[in-house]
Amino acid sequence: ADYLDNGNNKMAIQQADKLLKKHKDLHCAKVLKAIGLQRTGKQDEAYALAQEVAALEPTDDNSLQALTILYREMHRPELVTKLYEAAVKKVPNSEEYHSHLFMAYARVGEYKKMQQAGMALYKIVPKNPYYFWSVMSLIMQSISAQDENLSKTMFLPLAERMVEKMVKEDKIEAEAEVELYYMILERLEKYQEALDVVRGKLGGKFICQLIITVCMAMYKKLCRWPECNALSRRLLLKNSDDWQFYITYFDSVFQLIDESWTPPLEEEHSLEGEVHSSIEQAVKFIEERISEESKSSRPLRGPYLAKLELIRRLRCRGCNDEYKLGDPEELMFQYFKKFGDKPCCFTDLKVFVDLLPSSQYTKFISQLLEVIPLSAAAESEIALPADIKALQQHLCVVQLSRLLGIYHAMDKKQKLTVVRELMLRYRHGLEFGKTCLKTELQFSDYYCLLAVHLLLDLWLEEGEEMAVWQCLTLLEEGLSHSPSNAQFKLLLIRIYCRLGAFEPVAELYSSLDAKHIQHDTIGYLLTRYAEALGHYAAASQSCNFALRFFHSNQKDTSEYIIQAYKYGAFEKIPEFIAFRNRLNSSLHFAQVRTERMLLDLLLEANISTSLEESIKSMSLSPEEDDIPWKDLRDNRDLTVLFNWDPKDRDISEEHRKLSLEEETLWLRIRSLTLRLVSGLPTLSHTVQPKNSEKTAENGVSSKIDTVRSLLQQLEAAVDSGKKFLEQKIQYPVLGPPPTRMAGFFSNGSCQCQTSLFYLVSDIYELDTNGLEDSAEIQERIGNSFKSLIERLTDLFNKCKGDLIEIRDGTLKTQPNLLENLVFFVETISITLWVSSYCDGVLRPFKSNLQKKKKKKKETNVAMPPVFTHFLDYVTELQTLTSNVIDHIKGLEIILTALKLEELSLKDTLLLQEEKKFTKTVQGKVQSSYHHSVQEIGELLKKRLDTIKKLKI
């Protein structure tokens, strides 16, 4: 066991063998040996050995524990349940084995058996937790039941009765048990009963904060607005900085006004005390909170923001200033004076800028600037802040200027002047951060980010090519001073990808050190571009990262659930299950799975292994579709990049919907392509004589039906995709990146790939009908070959041009040429898989004809035209691929010879220290293109070798 713990598996196997020579029936030694075998990659031997021990139904703790570890490593948790079921039969009174059995069921989600195991445990050892394990398992049955009716009429009422029995017998001991009772009542929508439980004797087991949260939730469900109002009012008197209670307070006040509620004359207003039910009371209450705040030892933001929130709500209801709450502009100005030096000031005010009339924007900004203590060394110079507080205030104003659209309205010259000023302020602000650690951000980082945003506008809206190089220059400079700034890294990733340079991105992404769920939320930044830009090795790696996380989630979640049972954190269990489901139906997970398999086929099928073997190793089958289309969840974080754009330029709900629709359409096309490719080996030759009855029985004829049906689905998906693109949607600059679908259609890859699958159908027809009387099919196949070569040549023509060139002293890039080249390689690979299927069909025909020729000793048996068509096609395919390889060699030579340092950066805007960063940036893009072109070239050469083998 020590050897296993230290990772020395070979020694562990040797030691186990020694032991087994002396005691050949030592179960535990056999299992430890099996663990060693499993870890050294001999899974089959390990499994056989483990089953040998399991068949003896061991009951010693060591063997059971060791087998549990082994089965977990094999990802076979269902075998653990069988193990403990046997152990419990032999040792029926063992508390330990029963609880292990319960946990084993929990790992595989067998809720009914968990319920029974929990009760069996409680009978042996009447401890409360075991009883409530059983109750929780009932709730889990209700959650997982497909039929909601069954859940509400059977599982939950039964759980409720079980808890009521304990309540009557006065056996409730812990907070977790009361919480479970509350959970059942809430799911049964018995809100009044739930409220009574919490406010009654059992509620005493709760901590005070929890009672408040639960009561507030129940009042809202029951629409008991007087109670909501009184409770939130009371809580705000205690803590006037708690924002959630302001929201409840306002919600309830306006609900009561709309219901024309009046307080009862004799008795209490409500269970929770006094109620406010008019706007006058609300205004007075907020004013009181503000005057209270002035006496507070530390400044509180809540009361001031609550006043703005109240004004906003009154305006929505058509009241303007009847209640004399003050002018929003003045209130925001006062708020800035009080909190402007706090980084949160901008996000606080951002919510309320709608209250300002657009004609007042410039005046408002000038008013804010006047109160910031800035000083200039000379009249002509820019006034700078003397300390961090003043810097924060100024930063807040700059962010507000961007948010109010003041920068957007400027012309190019003005924008460049602002960029210069922001960068000067950024560099000046670095003075204040000299003592910052590497992991801390510089105080002035946002100046740099805002300057980059302005340059992005110039690049993407006004086509200023120079601006994008400046963006990258400034971000790389910013990163050198603030190496932990995730915003710099994320923006660099997006811009490099837009320029088609993936090489620097991999390093930037790994320095972000994405953890756990982030592989799902921001992983798309990596996986969207790696393969599309020809970085195949990096693409494999990034898919592996993501898949490793998704697969381990299954195992990890089971462990979390078990811990929740052990510690009575019952309310967390449904959350863990929901989390697991959210990840299993993640859009990103489905995309990565599909792209990873296509990528593996692209790199290996018919190169290092045959297409058939590759597909078998992935357990792919054309009939199976494992993507949960109806439940797909878009878990991408599309707001991970900060931006200060006005609402009309920011990412909207509509953008999110459209992006999800586009991603799903593209995924459907990719998934159908993958399934069609996996259908090719299933059509290959059966040895039966042609036209015999057996072919139908063998299922091959149904296989072609599958392929034809998938082809129809692909056509439909392509049509939907084209319709979608007709909308010409423009996402915001930092919004979701568009898919590869537009390129796939415009460069002709789509037409090539679909016509290839139609060709498969024709070849199959030829295969089943034989060569006689098939002149029409043969001609159709010949024409398909010709048009395919034409389409592939067109696709190649769309890959011609310079990836990077110097024009008018500026560097111009054409990343779409790279994307087209990648599509070309993919299309050629599919062409070759289909061609090798053709080859497999035509070869036997040819050898049969030659045998007949020999028998009849005739020299002039005419060869059917399909053979000549095929040979011509293969020859042309070979020539075309060689031409593309030569073109790629040409690109490599140009990229190597391009001397970027000679590029005269005639833009005087760049300072000397910036120039070195510009050189770095341009070098990175050049090197990345070179890397892409090399990888694409290598793969094409391998494909060329497979073409050469296609001579029938």
N, C-alpha and C positions, 0 to 999 in steps of 0.2 A: 504493500500500500504506500510506503514512503517513496518508493521509486516512482509510482504513478503520480504522487503529489508533486514530485520534483520534475516531472516531465520526461523521466528516463524510462520510456515504455518498453524498450527492448530488454533492459535488465529485469523489469517487472515480469515479463513473459518467461524469462529464464528461471527466475526465482520460483514462479508459480509451477513451472514444469518440474523443478527439483522437489517441491513439496508433494506434487501429485504422484511422483514416483514412489514416495514413501506411503502417502495416504491417498489412494486413487479415488476415494469417494468424498474428498473434502470439497463440499459445494463451493465454499467461499473462494477457495483458490482458483477453482474453474472460472468463476465469474470475474475475479480480478484479472485472470489471464485474458478473458474475453474483452475486458475494458482496454487492456494493452493492445490487443489485436485491432479493436475498433479504432484506436487512436493512431495506429500505424497504417491505416487504410485497408485492413483486411476485414471488411464489413461482413462478408458472407460467412467466414470462419467464426467470427465473433458471434453472429446471430445463431449459428448452429450450436455452438457451445452453450450459449445462454438458454436456448430452448431445451437443451438436454437437462440443465439444472431445473428450469421452470417446470418441466414435465413431472419432476419428482415432488412438486408442491412443497418447497422448503418452508420451515417455520422459524428458522434461527434468524435473529435480527440482522446479523452481518450479511448473510446471503441476500436477504430482502433489500437491505439498504444498497448493497453493491449492484444488484439487478436494477433497482430504481435509477441509480446514476447512469448505468449503461443504456437503459431504454430511453432515458432523457436525451443522452448524447446521440442516440439513433433517431431522435424525433419520433419515437413510437410510444407516446404516453398511454395509448389504449392498452398496451401490454401490462402496464403497472396495475391497472384495475383488475385484470385476470389474476395477477399474482396475489394481491391482497384478498380477493374474493375467496381464493383457495385457502389462504392462511386463516381467514376469519372462520371458515367452516371447521378447520381443525382445532383452532383455539378460540371458541365462541365468546369467551368472557374477557378477551384482551382489549382493554381500553385503547392501548396504543395502536393495535392493528386496525381496529374499527376507525380510529381517527385518520390513520394513513389511507384507509379505503375511501373515506369521505373526501379527503384532499385529492386522491387519484381521480375520483369522479369529477371533482371541481375542475381539474386540469383539462378534461375532455368535454366539460359542459353537459354532463348527464344529470340534469336537474332532478328528474323524478327519482333516480337512484340515490341522489344526494339526500333527498327528503327522507327516504327510507333508512339510509345509513345513519342520518342524524337521529332519528327516533330510536333506532337500534342501540345507538350509543347512550342515549338518555335513559333507556331501560336498564342498561348495565350500570351506568354511573349517572344518577339523576342530578346532573349539574345544569344550571340554567343555559350557559352558552350553547350546549349541545341541542337543547330544545329549540333555541332560536336559530340555530343553523338550519334546522328543519323548516322553520317558518320562512326563513329567507329563501330557501330553495323553492318554496311554493311561489314566492313573489317572482323568482327568476323564471319559473314555468309560465307565470302570467305574462312576463315581459316577452319571452321568446315565443309565446303562442301566436300562430298566424291569425287565429280567430279572436278578435277583441271581445266578442260576446262571451266566449268560453272563459276568457281571462276574468271578466267581471262577474260572471255568474257562478264560476266554480272555484278557481284557484284563490282569488283574493278573499271571497267570503270565508273559505276554509281557513286561510291564514288568520283572518280577523277573529274567527271563533277560537282558534288555538291560543291567540294572545289574550282574548277575553277570559278564557279559562284560568290563565295565570294571574290575571288582574283580580278575578273573584277570589282566588285562593291566596291573594296577597303575596305572591311569590316574585313580583317584579323587583329586581335588585339594582340594575345598572341603567345609566343614561341611554346606552345603545339600545336597550330593550324598549324604552319608551319611544325612542326615535323610530324604531322599526314599526311600532304601533301607529305612530303618526304617518309614516310612509304608506302603510296599508290604507288608512282612512283617506289620505290625500288621493291615492290612485283610484279609490272607489268613489271619489268626488263627494265624500261625506265631510265637507269642510267645517260644518258647525260642530260635528262630533270631534273632529281633529282639534278645533279651537278649545272645546271643553276639556279635552285631555290635557292640552298644554297649560290652560289656565287653572286646571284643577290640581288635586293632590299629586298626581304623577308628574306634573310640570316641575315640581320641586326638585326633581333629579336633574333638570337642565341648568346650565349656567345662564345667567341673566341675559347676556347678549343673544343667546340662541332663542330664548323665549320671545324677545323683541322681534327678531327676524321672522320667526314662525308666525307670530300673531299678525304682523304686518302682511305677510303673504296671504294668510287666511282672510283677513279683512278685505283685501283687494279681490280675492276670488269670490267672496260673498257680496261684493259691491257695498260694503258697509263703510261709506265714505265719512260719516261723522267720526267713527273710531279711527280711521286712517288719519284724518285730520288732527284729531286730539293727540294721538300718539306721536305723530311727527312733530307737532308743535311742542309737546313736552320734551322730546329728544333734542330739538333745536335750542330750547332754553338751557339744556345741559351743555350742548356742544354746538355752537353756532357756526361751525366750520364744516359740518358733515353734509356734503352736497346731495347725496341720495335722498336725504330727508326733506331738503328744500323742494326737490322734484315732486315727492309724494305730497308735500304740503300744498303746492300749487295745483297739482292734479286734482286733489280732493276739494280744494276751495272752489275751483271752477265746476266740478261735478255737482257740488251742493247748490251752486248758484243756478246751474241749468235745471236742477230738479226742484228749484224754489223751496228748498228745505228750510224749516223754521224750528228753532229750539223749543222743546217742550217747556211748559210754564212751571210745573211743580217740581219735576224730578231733575236728576243729572242730565246734562246734554248727551252724554254717551258713556259707555263702559270705561272709556279712557280719560274722561274729564271734559274740560271746556272745549267748545268747537268754534272755529272761525268760519262764517259762511257768507261773508261779503267782501267785496274788493277793498272797501275802506279799512276793514279789520286787517286784511292782508298787508295793505300799504303801511298801516301803523305798526304792524308786527315787524316788518322788514326795517323800517326806520329805527325802531327800538333796538333791533339787533346791531344796527350800524353804530348807534350811540353807545351801546354796551361795548362794542369792539374797541372804541377809542380808549376805553379804560383798561383794555386787556394788556397783559405784559408783553405778548408778542403779536405782531400784526396778523390778522386773519383775513383771508381773501373771500371766504364764503359769503358774508353779508353783502359785500359790494357787488359781487357777481349775481347774487340773488336779485338785487334791485334791477340789474340789466335784464335778467331773465324775466322778471315780472313785466317790465316795459315791453319786452318782445312779445310776451303772451297777450298783453292788452292790445298791442297793435294788431296781432293776428285776429283779435275779436272786434277790430274796428274802432277801439278807443285810442285816441292819440295822446292828448295830454290833459284829459279832464281831471286826472288824479294828482297832478302837480308832482310827479316823481322826478322831474328834472330833464334836462336835455342829454340824450345819450352821448353826444359828442363831448360835452363837458364832463360827464361822469367817467367816460373812458379816459379823458385827459387826466382827471384826478387820480384814477386808478393807476395810470402809467406813472404819475409822480410818486405814488406810494410804493408800487411794486415793479417799476420798470427795470430795476437792476437784477430781477430774478429771471432765470431762463424760461420760467413757466408763463411769464407775462404775455408773450406772443400767443401761445396756444390758448390762454384764457380769453384774450380779446378777439382772437380769430373767429370764435363762435358768434360774436356780436357785431362784426363789421357791417352786416346787412342793415343795421339800424342807421348807418350813416348815409345821407344822400350823396350820390356820386359827385355832385358839383362841389361838395365840401372836402373831397379826399385830399387835394393838394394843400388846402389851408390846414387841415387836421395834421398832416405830416409836418408842415412847417412849425405848427404850434408845439408839437412834441419836440422837434429838434431844438427849439429855443430854450427848453429847460435842461438840456444836457450840458454839463460843464466840459466844453471842448476848448483847447487853446492852440493857436497857430504860432509857429516861431517867427514867421514873417507874413506880411499882408498877402503875398501871392501864394502862400502855401496852404495846404489843407489843414483844417483845425482837427487835432487828434485828442483822444481821451487821455487823461493823466493817470487813471487807475482802472481796475477791473470793473468796478461798479458802472463807471461812465461808459466803458466799452460795451457792457451788457445792455445798457439803455440804448446806445446807438445801434447795436445789432438788432434790437427789438424793432426800432423804427425802420431799419433797412428791410427787415422781413415783412413788416406791414406794407411798405411801399411796393414790394413785389406782389403781395397778396391783393392790394387794391388796384393792381394793373397799371401803376404809374410807369414802371420800367417797360411794360409791353408796348406802351403807346409811343415810346421814343423811336427816333430814326437810327440808322446804323451808326452814324458818327457819335451821337449822344450815348448809345449803348456802349461803344468802345471806351468812351471817356469814363463812364460809370465803372466798367470792368477795371480800368487802370486804378481808379480811386479805391475800389474795393480791395484790389490786390495790395495797394500801398497800406491800407488799413490792416489788412491781414498780416503783412510782414511787420508792421509796427506792433501789432498785438502779440506777436511771438515774444516780445520783450517780457511780457507778464508771465510767460509760461516757461521761463528758463529752468525753473526747479521742478517742472512736471516730470513724472516718471514716464517711461516708454509706454506704459499701459494706459496713461491718462491722455485725454484729448486736450489740444491747445484751446485757449479761450476764444481765439479768433477764427477757428476753423470754418465757421459758417460764412464768413466773408468770402473765403475761397470758393465754397460750394455755390454761393449766390452768383459769383462772377462766372463760374462754369455754366450755370443755368442760363445766364444772359448770352453766353457764347453759343450754347446749344440752340437758342432761338435763332441766332444769326446763321448757324449752319443749316438747320433743318427748315427754317421758314424762308430764309433769303438766299440759300444755296452758297453761302460763303465757305468754300473748302478750307481756307486757312483757319477758320474758327475751330474746326474739330481738332486740329493739331494743337491749337492753343488750349483747348479743354483738357486734352490728355497731359499737356505740359504742366498746367497748373495743378491738376490732380496728383500727378507724380511728385511735384514739388511739395504739395500739401502732405502727401503720405510720408515723405522723407522726414518731415517735422513731427508728424502725428501718426506713427506706424500702426496704431490700434484703431484708427478711425474707420469703422465699418462702412460709413456712407461714402467715403472716398473710394473704398474698394469696390462697393456695389456699382457705383457710377462708372468707374473704370471698366468693370466687367461689361456693363451694358454698351459702352461706347466702343470698346475693342471689338465686341461681337458685331456691332453694326458695321464696323469697318472690315469684318471678315477675318480678324486676327484672333485665333483661339489660344495660341501658345501662352501669352502672358496671363490669360484668364484662369488656367488651371492652378497656377501658383497663387494668384490672388484669392481664389475661392478657398483653397486649402488653408490660407492664412486667416480666413474668416472663422475657421474652426467650428463649422456648423455642427450643432449637437442634436441628436435624437429627432424630434418632430420637424426640425428645420430641413432635414433631408427631403421632407415632403413639401414644406411651404416655400423654400427658396431653391430647391434642387433644380427647378425648371430652368434657371439661369444658365446652368451648366449643360444639362442634357439636351436643351433645345438646339445648341449650336455645335457641340463637339463633333458629331458625325457630319452634320450639314456642311461643315467647313473642312472636312477631309482629315480631321485628327482622329483616326480610327482607334489608335491605342488608348488615347485619352478618353474617347467615347466609351470604350469597353470598361475602363476603370470607373468612370463616373456612373455608368449604369450599375456596376457592381456595388459601389458605395450605397446607392439608393436601395437596391434589391436586398442587400444585407440587412439594412434597417427594417424594411417591410417584413422580411421573413422572421427576423428576431422578435418583432413586435408580437407575433402570435405566441411565442414561448413566454416572453416577458409578461404579457398581460395575464396569463394564467397564474404566474407567480404573484402578481399584485393582488389578484382576486383571492388567492389563498391567504395572503397576509391580512387582507381585509376581514376575512372570516375569523382568523385567529385573534385579531384585536378588536373584533366587534364593530368595525367601521362599515356597517352595512350599507349606509347611503352611498358609499363610494363604489360599491360593486356594479350597479347599473351604469355608473359613469365610465368605469373601465371597459365594460362590454360595449358601450356606445363608442368609446374611443377606438376600440379594436375594429368595430364595424366601419367607422369613419376612415380608418387607414386601409382596410381591405377594399373599400369601394372607391379609393382615391383615384382620380383621373391620372395623376402623375404615376402612380403604381402601374396602372394599365398601360400607359404610354411606354414606360421604361421596360416593362416585360416584353411588349411587342417589338420595340426598337432593338432591344438587346438580342432577340432571336433573329431578327432580320440582319443585324450586324454580324452575328456569328456565322450565318449562312454566307453572307457577303465575303467574309474573310477566310472561310474554311471549305464550304461546300464545293466539291469537285476540285479542290486544290489539295488540302491535306487529307480530307476524308471524302467519301462519296456523299452526294446529296442525300441519299437514302439513309446512310448512317447518321449524318448530322441531324436529320429530322427525327430519327429514332431516339437519338441521345437526348433530344429535348422533349420527348414524349408528345410530339405535335401530331394532331390529326385534323384533317380538313373539316370533319363533321363537328368538332368540338369548338365552342366559343366560350372562353372562361371570363369574358369581360361583363361586369354587371351593368349593362347599358342603362337600365331604368334608374339605378341607384347611384350612378357616377357622381362623385363629389369633387368639386373644384376646391382643393385646399390650398391653392397657391396664395401667397401673401403678395398682393399686387400693390400694396402701399408701403412696401419695405423701404423704398427710396423716398427720402424726404422731398417734399416740394412745397413751394410757396405760391403756387399758381392760383389765380382767381377761380371761382367755382366753374365758370363756363369753359375753362381749359383743363380742369382737373379730371381725374378718372371718375366716371359716373357708374351708377348701377347698370345702365344700359350697356356701357362698354364691357362690364363684367359678363353680362348675359351673352353678348355677341361673341366675346372671346371664348367662353365655354362652348358655345355652339360651334365655333370654328374649330376649336381643339377636338371636339367630339367627331366632327365630320372627317377631319384629317386622320384621327385615330381609326375610324371605321375603314377608310381607304387603306390604311397601312395594315390593319388587322386582316382585311379580306385578301390583300396581296399576299400576306404571309400564309394564310390558309390555302390559297390557290397554289402557291409554290409547294406547300407540304402535300398537296394532292398529286403532284407529278409522279413521285415514285409509286403511288398506289395504282397507276394506270399501266405500269410497265408489264412486259410480256408474261403471259401465263403459258405454260408449255403445252397445253391442250391444242389439238388440231383446230384450225380456224372454223368458225361457224358451227362448232359442236354445241350441244345443249349446255355443256358444262360451264361455259363462260358466264352465263347468267347466274348460275348457282354460285360461282366463285365470288360473286359480289363485285366483279370488275365493272360490269355494266352499270351497277348502282353507283360505283365510284365516279364514272364519267357524269352521271346525273348530278352528283354532289358538286363536281367541278363546274358544270354548266349553270347550276343554280347559284353558286358563289359568284360566277361571272356576271349573272344578271344583277345580283346584289351590288357588285362592284360598279356596274354601269349606273345603277340608281344612285349610289353614293357619290359617284363622280358628277352626275347631273345636279344633285343637291349642292355639292361643293361649288360648281360653276355658278349656280343661282346665287349662292351666298356671296361669292366674290363680285357679282354684278353690283352689289350695294356700294362697292368701293369705300369700305369703312376705313377711317383714319383713327387709330388709337392715339391717345396723348403720348408725347415723347417718352415719358417714363412709365407709361401704362404697360399693358401686357404685350410682349413681343408677338408679332403675327406668326402664324405657322408657315411651313414650307409649301403649303398648298398652292399659292399663287404661282410660284416658280415651277412647280410640278406640271401645272397646266400650260403655262406660257412657253416653256422651252420644248414642249412636245413629248416629254417622258411619259406622260399619262397615255397619250394615243399609242405610243410604242408598246407600253406594257399591256394595255388592254388587247391590242391586236395580237400580241404573243399568245395570250390565253385563248383567243379565238382559233389561232393556228393549232393549238393543242387539240381542240375539239375536232378540227378537220383531219389531223393526222390519226387521231383515234378512229375516226370513221374509216379512213383508208386501211387502218390496221385490221378492223373487223370485217370489211368487205373484200379485202384482197385486191390484187393489182388488175385482175380482169374487169372489164366494163367499169373502170373507175376513171376514165379520161377526164370527166368533168371535175371530179375532186382533185385530180392531179394538177389540172390547170389552175384551179382555185389556190392550191398550195403554192404553185409556182408564182402566181401573182402576189400572194402574201409575202413570199420571200423577197420579191422585187421591191414591194412598197415598204417593207421593213427596212431594207438597206437605205432607201431614200429617206425614211424618217430618221434613222440613226445618223445619216449624214447631216440632215438639217440640225439635229440636236448638237452634233459636233460643231457645226458652224456657229451655234450660239455660245460655244465655249471659247471662240477665238477672240483675241484682243489682248491688250496688256493689263495685267493685274494691277500694276502700279507704274505710274509714269510721272515725269516732271513736265508740267505745263505752265507756262507764264510764271516760272519761279515757285510754283506751288505743287505740292505732291497730290496727285489725283489717284484714287483707288477705284477698282471695279470689282467689289466682292461678289457680285452676282455671277461673275464668270466662274468663281470657285464653286459656288453652289451648283451651277450647271454642270461643271465637270464631275462633281460628286454624283449628281443624278445620272450622268452618262455612264459612270462606272457601274452604278446599281442596275441600270437598264441593260447594259451589256451582260452583266452577270445573269440576269433573268433570261436574256436571249440565249445564253449558253446552256442554261439548265433545260430550256425548252428544246434547244437544238440537240442536246444529248439525248433527250427523249425521242426526237425524230430519228436520230442516228440508231437508237435501239430498235425502232420499228422497222427502219429500212434495211438494216444489215441482214436479218434473217431472209427477207425477200430476195436480196441480192444473191445470197449463197444458194438459195433454192433454185434461182434462175440458172446459176452457173452449173449446178448439178444436172438440171434438165439438159442444158447445153451439152454437157459431157455425154449424157446418155444418148441423146439424139445425134451426137457428133455433127451438129449444125453449127456453122460459124456465124451465120447472119441472123441469129435470133435478135429481134429489135429490143433494145433496152427501153423500158417505160420512161417517159419524159421526166417523171418525178426525181429520178436519180441525177439527171443532168442539172435540173433546177437546184437540187440540194448542193451539189458540188460547186456550182457557180456561186451560190449564196455563201457557202463556207469560205470560198476564196475571197470574195468581196469583203466578208466580215473580217478576215485576217488582214487584208490590205487596210481597211478602215481603222482597225485597232492599232496597227503599226503606225499609221499616220497620226493618230491621237498621241501615241507614246512619243513620237518625234516632236509633236507640238509641245508636249509637257517638258521634254528635254530642252527645247528652245526657251520655254518659260524659266526653267531652272537657270539656264545660262544668263538670261537677262537679269534675273533677280540677284544672281551672284555678282554680276558685273556692275549693277547699279550703285554708283558711288554717291550715297546720300550726303556725305559730308561736304560735297562740292555744291550742294543745294544752297544757293545764296538766300538766306532768310531775309529778304529785303524789307520785311515788315519791321519798321523801326520800333513798333510797340514792344518787341521782345527785349528784355534786359539781358545783360550778359549771363547772369546766373540761370535765367530761364532757358538760354540757348542749349546749355548742356542737357537739360531735361528733354528738350525737343529732340535732340539727337538720339537720346535713349529711346524715346517713344517711337521715333521713326524706324530705329534699328529693330525694335521689338516687332513692329508690324511687318517689316521686310523679312525678318527671320521666321516669323510665323507663316507667312505666305510660302516661303521656301520649304518649310517643314511640311505644309499641306500638300504642295505640289509633289514633293518626294514620296510621301505616303501613297498618294493617288497613283503616281507613276509605278511604284513597286507593285501595287495590287493589280494594275492593268497588265503589267508584264506577266504576272502569274496567270491572269485570265487568257493572255495571248497563247501561253503554253497549252491551255486546255483546248483552244480553238484548233491548234495544230493536230490534236488527236482525233479530230472529227472527220477523218477521211473514211468514207464507207468503202 
